[in-house]
Amino acid sequence: MIETRNRLTISKDRIGKNVKVRFPFDDVMVEIPHDRLVDIVSVSANYLNIYSWQVNGAYSIGHPNATVRRRLKEWIIEHPA
């Protein structure tokens, strides 16, 4: 299953469910397995320590930090025209 979002979004209820997420950032489109995305943000950003993730089980951000953006480059599926 592929879920298209308008920003980087991770959710605890999607972990282990073989879901891919698709979202734009920096004028490109990324498609990545959700669990891989959680792995990337867990080592590249502080997102898993954010209140929303810890209490509500979800987190989204429109402008990921530079480290996350670099690690997502291998998952780009569409470039600008």
Biopython code that builds the backbone (N, CA, C, O; Angstrom):
import numpy as np
from Bio.PDB.StructureBuilder import StructureBuilder

atoms = [
    (1, "MET", "N", (0.843, -1.168, 0.000)),
    (1, "MET", "CA", (0.000, 0.000, 0.000)),
    (1, "MET", "C", (0.899, 1.246, 0.000)),
    (1, "MET", "O", (1.911, 1.292, 0.700)),
    (2, "ILE", "N", (0.519, 2.237, -0.784)),
    (2, "ILE", "CA", (1.222, 3.518, -0.822)),
    (2, "ILE", "C", (0.272, 4.606, -0.335)),
    (2, "ILE", "O", (-0.844, 4.734, -0.837)),
    (3, "GLU", "N", (0.716, 5.381, 0.637)),
    (3, "GLU", "CA", (-0.065, 6.513, 1.132)),
    (3, "GLU", "C", (0.616, 7.792, 0.673)),
    (3, "GLU", "O", (1.804, 7.992, 0.922)),
    (4, "THR", "N", (-0.129, 8.649, 0.010)),
    (4, "THR", "CA", (0.407, 9.929, -0.426)),
    (4, "THR", "C", (0.025, 10.999, 0.580)),
    (4, "THR", "O", (-1.142, 11.152, 0.941)),
    (5, "ARG", "N", (1.020, 11.727, 1.020)),
    (5, "ARG", "CA", (0.828, 12.804, 1.993)),
    (5, "ARG", "C", (1.364, 14.100, 1.395)),
    (5, "ARG", "O", (2.080, 14.072, 0.394)),
    (6, "ASN", "N", (1.026, 15.223, 1.996)),
    (6, "ASN", "CA", (1.539, 16.501, 1.496)),
    (6, "ASN", "C", (2.805, 16.918, 2.225)),
    (6, "ASN", "O", (3.344, 17.995, 1.970)),
    (7, "ARG", "N", (3.286, 16.064, 3.142)),
    (7, "ARG", "CA", (4.527, 16.347, 3.880)),
    (7, "ARG", "C", (5.029, 15.056, 4.515)),
    (7, "ARG", "O", (4.295, 14.070, 4.578)),
    (8, "LEU", "N", (6.262, 15.054, 4.981)),
    (8, "LEU", "CA", (6.822, 13.896, 5.662)),
    (8, "LEU", "C", (5.952, 13.600, 6.879)),
    (8, "LEU", "O", (5.767, 14.456, 7.744)),
    (9, "THR", "N", (5.419, 12.377, 6.937)),
    (9, "THR", "CA", (4.531, 11.984, 8.023)),
    (9, "THR", "C", (4.878, 10.574, 8.467)),
    (9, "THR", "O", (4.990, 9.661, 7.649)),
    (10, "ILE", "N", (5.048, 10.405, 9.776)),
    (10, "ILE", "CA", (5.258, 9.075, 10.337)),
    (10, "ILE", "C", (4.189, 8.818, 11.387)),
    (10, "ILE", "O", (3.735, 9.740, 12.064)),
    (11, "SER", "N", (3.787, 7.543, 11.517)),
    (11, "SER", "CA", (2.731, 7.171, 12.463)),
    (11, "SER", "C", (3.066, 5.832, 13.092)),
    (11, "SER", "O", (3.434, 4.888, 12.393)),
    (12, "LYS", "N", (2.943, 5.749, 14.390)),
    (12, "LYS", "CA", (3.218, 4.494, 15.087)),
    (12, "LYS", "C", (2.300, 3.377, 14.607)),
    (12, "LYS", "O", (2.715, 2.219, 14.558)),
    (13, "ASP", "N", (1.065, 3.704, 14.255)),
    (13, "ASP", "CA", (0.122, 2.657, 13.844)),
    (13, "ASP", "C", (0.425, 2.082, 12.459)),
    (13, "ASP", "O", (-0.236, 1.129, 12.044)),
    (14, "ARG", "N", (1.394, 2.626, 11.736)),
    (14, "ARG", "CA", (1.768, 2.088, 10.428)),
    (14, "ARG", "C", (3.054, 1.257, 10.486)),
    (14, "ARG", "O", (3.436, 0.627, 9.500)),
    (15, "ILE", "N", (3.710, 1.259, 11.634)),
    (15, "ILE", "CA", (4.946, 0.484, 11.779)),
    (15, "ILE", "C", (4.632, -1.002, 11.651)),
    (15, "ILE", "O", (3.706, -1.514, 12.280)),
    (16, "GLY", "N", (5.419, -1.678, 10.827)),
    (16, "GLY", "CA", (5.257, -3.116, 10.627)),
    (16, "GLY", "C", (4.126, -3.510, 9.711)),
    (16, "GLY", "O", (3.779, -4.689, 9.639)),
    (17, "LYS", "N", (3.534, -2.553, 9.004)),
    (17, "LYS", "CA", (2.371, -2.852, 8.160)),
    (17, "LYS", "C", (2.686, -2.811, 6.665)),
    (17, "LYS", "O", (1.767, -2.808, 5.847)),
    (18, "ASN", "N", (3.975, -2.780, 6.292)),
    (18, "ASN", "CA", (4.399, -2.804, 4.894)),
    (18, "ASN", "C", (3.785, -1.658, 4.081)),
    (18, "ASN", "O", (3.345, -1.858, 2.949)),
    (19, "VAL", "N", (3.762, -0.476, 4.661)),
    (19, "VAL", "CA", (3.218, 0.716, 4.023)),
    (19, "VAL", "C", (4.358, 1.541, 3.451)),
    (19, "VAL", "O", (5.404, 1.694, 4.081)),
    (20, "LYS", "N", (4.149, 2.070, 2.256)),
    (20, "LYS", "CA", (5.065, 3.054, 1.692)),
    (20, "LYS", "C", (4.390, 4.413, 1.787)),
    (20, "LYS", "O", (3.168, 4.522, 1.685)),
    (21, "VAL", "N", (5.198, 5.444, 1.983)),
    (21, "VAL", "CA", (4.658, 6.800, 1.997)),
    (21, "VAL", "C", (5.299, 7.588, 0.863)),
    (21, "VAL", "O", (6.470, 7.407, 0.530)),
    (22, "ARG", "N", (4.502, 8.454, 0.292)),
    (22, "ARG", "CA", (4.945, 9.321, -0.806)),
    (22, "ARG", "C", (4.641, 10.748, -0.389)),
    (22, "ARG", "O", (3.533, 11.054, 0.050)),
    (23, "PHE", "N", (5.637, 11.624, -0.529)),
    (23, "PHE", "CA", (5.441, 13.019, -0.141)),
    (23, "PHE", "C", (6.461, 13.897, -0.857)),
    (23, "PHE", "O", (7.532, 13.428, -1.243)),
    (24, "PRO", "N", (6.121, 15.174, -1.033)),
    (24, "PRO", "CA", (7.060, 16.111, -1.669)),
    (24, "PRO", "C", (7.971, 16.773, -0.638)),
    (24, "PRO", "O", (7.602, 16.939, 0.525)),
    (25, "PHE", "N", (9.153, 17.142, -1.085)),
    (25, "PHE", "CA", (10.020, 18.053, -0.339)),
    (25, "PHE", "C", (11.053, 18.584, -1.312)),
    (25, "PHE", "O", (11.475, 17.875, -2.225)),
    (26, "ASP", "N", (11.459, 19.821, -1.123)),
    (26, "ASP", "CA", (12.463, 20.463, -1.978)),
    (26, "ASP", "C", (12.162, 20.285, -3.465)),
    (26, "ASP", "O", (13.080, 20.029, -4.245)),
    (27, "ASP", "N", (10.917, 20.413, -3.871)),
    (27, "ASP", "CA", (10.508, 20.322, -5.273)),
    (27, "ASP", "C", (10.718, 18.952, -5.911)),
    (27, "ASP", "O", (10.795, 18.854, -7.136)),
    (28, "VAL", "N", (10.810, 17.911, -5.120)),
    (28, "VAL", "CA", (10.873, 16.543, -5.631)),
    (28, "VAL", "C", (9.821, 15.713, -4.903)),
    (28, "VAL", "O", (9.265, 16.138, -3.891)),
    (29, "MET", "N", (9.562, 14.529, -5.434)),
    (29, "MET", "CA", (8.633, 13.598, -4.792)),
    (29, "MET", "C", (9.439, 12.393, -4.322)),
    (29, "MET", "O", (10.280, 11.867, -5.051)),
    (30, "VAL", "N", (9.167, 11.964, -3.089)),
    (30, "VAL", "CA", (9.860, 10.843, -2.467)),
    (30, "VAL", "C", (8.858, 9.727, -2.221)),
    (30, "VAL", "O", (7.712, 9.979, -1.848)),
    (31, "GLU", "N", (9.299, 8.493, -2.432)),
    (31, "GLU", "CA", (8.491, 7.335, -2.048)),
    (31, "GLU", "C", (9.410, 6.388, -1.286)),
    (31, "GLU", "O", (10.455, 5.983, -1.796)),
    (32, "ILE", "N", (9.023, 6.040, -0.073)),
    (32, "ILE", "CA", (9.890, 5.274, 0.819)),
    (32, "ILE", "C", (9.040, 4.383, 1.721)),
    (32, "ILE", "O", (7.944, 4.773, 2.121)),
    (33, "PRO", "N", (9.535, 3.194, 2.042)),
    (33, "PRO", "CA", (8.812, 2.392, 3.034)),
    (33, "PRO", "C", (8.725, 3.157, 4.362)),
    (33, "PRO", "O", (9.713, 3.725, 4.827)),
    (34, "HIS", "N", (7.556, 3.165, 4.951)),
    (34, "HIS", "CA", (7.322, 3.913, 6.182)),
    (34, "HIS", "C", (8.323, 3.542, 7.265)),
    (34, "HIS", "O", (8.869, 4.420, 7.933)),
    (35, "ASP", "N", (8.571, 2.235, 7.446)),
    (35, "ASP", "CA", (9.480, 1.820, 8.511)),
    (35, "ASP", "C", (10.905, 2.314, 8.255)),
    (35, "ASP", "O", (11.623, 2.636, 9.202)),
    (36, "ARG", "N", (11.315, 2.376, 7.008)),
    (36, "ARG", "CA", (12.634, 2.924, 6.672)),
    (36, "ARG", "C", (12.678, 4.410, 6.998)),
    (36, "ARG", "O", (13.685, 4.907, 7.501)),
    (37, "LEU", "N", (11.595, 5.119, 6.716)),
    (37, "LEU", "CA", (11.523, 6.540, 7.041)),
    (37, "LEU", "C", (11.648, 6.757, 8.550)),
    (37, "LEU", "O", (12.355, 7.663, 8.991)),
    (38, "VAL", "N", (10.973, 5.937, 9.329)),
    (38, "VAL", "CA", (11.094, 6.039, 10.788)),
    (38, "VAL", "C", (12.546, 5.803, 11.201)),
    (38, "VAL", "O", (13.061, 6.508, 12.069)),
    (39, "ASP", "N", (13.213, 4.819, 10.591)),
    (39, "ASP", "CA", (14.628, 4.569, 10.895)),
    (39, "ASP", "C", (15.479, 5.797, 10.583)),
    (39, "ASP", "O", (16.340, 6.180, 11.375)),
    (40, "ILE", "N", (15.235, 6.412, 9.424)),
    (40, "ILE", "CA", (16.012, 7.586, 9.012)),
    (40, "ILE", "C", (15.824, 8.728, 9.995)),
    (40, "ILE", "O", (16.801, 9.332, 10.438)),
    (41, "VAL", "N", (14.593, 9.025, 10.339)),
    (41, "VAL", "CA", (14.383, 10.165, 11.241)),
    (41, "VAL", "C", (14.834, 9.855, 12.671)),
    (41, "VAL", "O", (15.149, 10.770, 13.432)),
    (42, "SER", "N", (14.867, 8.588, 13.033)),
    (42, "SER", "CA", (15.308, 8.253, 14.396)),
    (42, "SER", "C", (16.794, 8.508, 14.588)),
    (42, "SER", "O", (17.222, 8.792, 15.707)),
    (43, "VAL", "N", (17.591, 8.414, 13.535)),
    (43, "VAL", "CA", (19.034, 8.651, 13.654)),
    (43, "VAL", "C", (19.465, 10.002, 13.098)),
    (43, "VAL", "O", (20.594, 10.431, 13.335)),
    (44, "SER", "N", (18.594, 10.674, 12.369)),
    (44, "SER", "CA", (18.971, 11.914, 11.689)),
    (44, "SER", "C", (18.306, 13.163, 12.246)),
    (44, "SER", "O", (18.660, 14.276, 11.857)),
    (45, "ALA", "N", (17.367, 12.999, 13.136)),
    (45, "ALA", "CA", (16.624, 14.148, 13.665)),
    (45, "ALA", "C", (16.079, 13.792, 15.040)),
    (45, "ALA", "O", (16.165, 12.647, 15.483)),
    (46, "ASN", "N", (15.537, 14.759, 15.681)),
    (46, "ASN", "CA", (14.979, 14.591, 17.015)),
    (46, "ASN", "C", (13.469, 14.322, 16.964)),
    (46, "ASN", "O", (12.790, 14.459, 17.982)),
    (47, "TYR", "N", (12.948, 13.950, 15.821)),
    (47, "TYR", "CA", (11.500, 13.857, 15.633)),
    (47, "TYR", "C", (10.821, 12.857, 16.562)),
    (47, "TYR", "O", (9.666, 13.059, 16.936)),
    (48, "LEU", "N", (11.511, 11.782, 16.943)),
    (48, "LEU", "CA", (10.877, 10.783, 17.796)),
    (48, "LEU", "C", (10.824, 11.203, 19.263)),
    (48, "LEU", "O", (10.223, 10.516, 20.089)),
    (49, "ASN", "N", (11.449, 12.320, 19.580)),
    (49, "ASN", "CA", (11.366, 12.863, 20.932)),
    (49, "ASN", "C", (10.348, 13.990, 21.039)),
    (49, "ASN", "O", (10.167, 14.576, 22.107)),
    (50, "ILE", "N", (9.687, 14.287, 19.930)),
    (50, "ILE", "CA", (8.674, 15.348, 19.889)),
    (50, "ILE", "C", (7.392, 14.853, 20.577)),
    (50, "ILE", "O", (7.022, 13.685, 20.464)),
    (51, "TYR", "N", (6.739, 15.751, 21.276)),
    (51, "TYR", "CA", (5.502, 15.452, 22.005)),
    (51, "TYR", "C", (4.481, 14.728, 21.119)),
    (51, "TYR", "O", (3.888, 13.733, 21.536)),
    (52, "SER", "N", (4.284, 15.222, 19.918)),
    (52, "SER", "CA", (3.285, 14.642, 19.021)),
    (52, "SER", "C", (3.549, 13.160, 18.763)),
    (52, "SER", "O", (2.612, 12.362, 18.757)),
    (53, "TRP", "N", (4.800, 12.785, 18.551)),
    (53, "TRP", "CA", (5.143, 11.381, 18.317)),
    (53, "TRP", "C", (4.966, 10.565, 19.598)),
    (53, "TRP", "O", (4.369, 9.488, 19.575)),
    (54, "GLN", "N", (5.476, 11.069, 20.689)),
    (54, "GLN", "CA", (5.442, 10.306, 21.934)),
    (54, "GLN", "C", (4.042, 10.146, 22.508)),
    (54, "GLN", "O", (3.707, 9.083, 23.030)),
    (55, "VAL", "N", (3.223, 11.181, 22.421)),
    (55, "VAL", "CA", (1.890, 11.134, 23.030)),
    (55, "VAL", "C", (0.810, 10.718, 22.031)),
    (55, "VAL", "O", (-0.040, 9.882, 22.339)),
    (56, "ASN", "N", (0.850, 11.305, 20.837)),
    (56, "ASN", "CA", (-0.195, 11.034, 19.844)),
    (56, "ASN", "C", (0.163, 9.924, 18.872)),
    (56, "ASN", "O", (-0.711, 9.415, 18.169)),
    (57, "GLY", "N", (1.434, 9.539, 18.817)),
    (57, "GLY", "CA", (1.842, 8.442, 17.942)),
    (57, "GLY", "C", (2.018, 8.828, 16.497)),
    (57, "GLY", "O", (2.036, 7.957, 15.627)),
    (58, "ALA", "N", (2.150, 10.121, 16.214)),
    (58, "ALA", "CA", (2.334, 10.562, 14.828)),
    (58, "ALA", "C", (3.110, 11.870, 14.824)),
    (58, "ALA", "O", (3.087, 12.632, 15.791)),
    (59, "TYR", "N", (3.798, 12.113, 13.711)),
    (59, "TYR", "CA", (4.515, 13.371, 13.563)),
    (59, "TYR", "C", (4.623, 13.680, 12.082)),
    (59, "TYR", "O", (4.814, 12.779, 11.265)),
    (60, "SER", "N", (4.501, 14.960, 11.736)),
    (60, "SER", "CA", (4.694, 15.377, 10.352)),
    (60, "SER", "C", (5.440, 16.705, 10.335)),
    (60, "SER", "O", (5.355, 17.510, 11.262)),
    (61, "ILE", "N", (6.164, 16.898, 9.256)),
    (61, "ILE", "CA", (6.933, 18.131, 9.098)),
    (61, "ILE", "C", (7.046, 18.444, 7.608)),
    (61, "ILE", "O", (7.289, 17.562, 6.784)),
    (62, "GLY", "N", (6.865, 19.704, 7.290)),
    (62, "GLY", "CA", (6.919, 20.132, 5.888)),
    (62, "GLY", "C", (8.325, 20.367, 5.377)),
    (62, "GLY", "O", (8.582, 20.248, 4.179)),
    (63, "HIS", "N", (9.240, 20.699, 6.279)),
    (63, "HIS", "CA", (10.620, 20.999, 5.885)),
    (63, "HIS", "C", (11.581, 20.214, 6.765)),
    (63, "HIS", "O", (12.043, 20.720, 7.787)),
    (64, "PRO", "N", (11.889, 18.961, 6.369)),
    (64, "PRO", "CA", (12.810, 18.164, 7.173)),
    (64, "PRO", "C", (14.193, 18.808, 7.242)),
    (64, "PRO", "O", (14.567, 19.586, 6.364)),
    (65, "ASN", "N", (14.940, 18.484, 8.278)),
    (65, "ASN", "CA", (16.275, 19.067, 8.413)),
    (65, "ASN", "C", (17.208, 18.575, 7.303)),
    (65, "ASN", "O", (16.874, 17.643, 6.571)),
    (66, "ALA", "N", (18.361, 19.198, 7.188)),
    (66, "ALA", "CA", (19.293, 18.906, 6.092)),
    (66, "ALA", "C", (19.763, 17.456, 6.096)),
    (66, "ALA", "O", (19.925, 16.859, 5.032)),
    (67, "THR", "N", (19.981, 16.891, 7.257)),
    (67, "THR", "CA", (20.438, 15.501, 7.335)),
    (67, "THR", "C", (19.374, 14.553, 6.805)),
    (67, "THR", "O", (19.684, 13.636, 6.045)),
    (68, "VAL", "N", (18.133, 14.763, 7.195)),
    (68, "VAL", "CA", (17.033, 13.926, 6.692)),
    (68, "VAL", "C", (16.907, 14.101, 5.187)),
    (68, "VAL", "O", (16.772, 13.112, 4.467)),
    (69, "ARG", "N", (16.946, 15.330, 4.694)),
    (69, "ARG", "CA", (16.828, 15.566, 3.246)),
    (69, "ARG", "C", (17.921, 14.824, 2.470)),
    (69, "ARG", "O", (17.646, 14.233, 1.426)),
    (70, "ARG", "N", (19.144, 14.853, 2.972)),
    (70, "ARG", "CA", (20.240, 14.134, 2.297)),
    (70, "ARG", "C", (19.969, 12.637, 2.259)),
    (70, "ARG", "O", (20.211, 11.985, 1.243)),
    (71, "ARG", "N", (19.473, 12.095, 3.350)),
    (71, "ARG", "CA", (19.230, 10.652, 3.410)),
    (71, "ARG", "C", (18.027, 10.221, 2.572)),
    (71, "ARG", "O", (17.903, 9.048, 2.217)),
    (72, "LEU", "N", (17.140, 11.169, 2.256)),
    (72, "LEU", "CA", (15.973, 10.844, 1.430)),
    (72, "LEU", "C", (16.271, 10.900, -0.061)),
    (72, "LEU", "O", (15.461, 10.430, -0.860)),
    (73, "LYS", "N", (17.394, 11.453, -0.454)),
    (73, "LYS", "CA", (17.695, 11.628, -1.877)),
    (73, "LYS", "C", (17.657, 10.323, -2.662)),
    (73, "LYS", "O", (17.276, 10.324, -3.832)),
    (74, "GLU", "N", (18.038, 9.223, -2.052)),
    (74, "GLU", "CA", (18.016, 7.935, -2.768)),
    (74, "GLU", "C", (16.590, 7.437, -3.015)),
    (74, "GLU", "O", (16.392, 6.491, -3.778)),
    (75, "TRP", "N", (15.616, 8.050, -2.391)),
    (75, "TRP", "CA", (14.220, 7.623, -2.516)),
    (75, "TRP", "C", (13.408, 8.552, -3.424)),
    (75, "TRP", "O", (12.186, 8.423, -3.497)),
    (76, "ILE", "N", (14.062, 9.477, -4.108)),
    (76, "ILE", "CA", (13.371, 10.397, -5.013)),
    (76, "ILE", "C", (12.807, 9.617, -6.203)),
    (76, "ILE", "O", (13.510, 8.818, -6.822)),
    (77, "ILE", "N", (11.549, 9.853, -6.511)),
    (77, "ILE", "CA", (10.925, 9.189, -7.658)),
    (77, "ILE", "C", (10.555, 10.178, -8.760)),
    (77, "ILE", "O", (10.361, 9.767, -9.904)),
    (78, "GLU", "N", (10.454, 11.461, -8.448)),
    (78, "GLU", "CA", (10.109, 12.482, -9.439)),
    (78, "GLU", "C", (10.936, 13.719, -9.204)),
    (78, "GLU", "O", (11.075, 14.192, -8.076)),
    (79, "HIS", "N", (11.485, 14.238, -10.289)),
    (79, "HIS", "CA", (12.232, 15.488, -10.250)),
    (79, "HIS", "C", (11.395, 16.574, -10.926)),
    (79, "HIS", "O", (10.499, 16.261, -11.710)),
    (80, "PRO", "N", (11.674, 17.837, -10.634)),
    (80, "PRO", "CA", (10.935, 18.889, -11.318)),
    (80, "PRO", "C", (11.209, 18.873, -12.819)),
    (80, "PRO", "O", (12.274, 18.446, -13.265)),
    (81, "ALA", "N", (10.245, 19.338, -13.577)),
    (81, "ALA", "CA", (10.372, 19.353, -15.046)),
    (81, "ALA", "C", (11.383, 20.381, -15.506)),
    (81, "ALA", "O", (11.614, 20.526, -16.706)),
]
sb = StructureBuilder()
sb.init_structure("model")
sb.init_model(0)
sb.init_chain("A")
sb.init_seg("    ")
for serial, (resi, resn, name, xyz) in enumerate(atoms, 1):
    if name == "N":
        sb.init_residue(resn, " ", resi, " ")
    sb.init_atom(name, np.array(xyz, "f"), 0.0, 1.0, " ", f" {name:<3s}", serial, name[0])
structure = sb.get_structure()
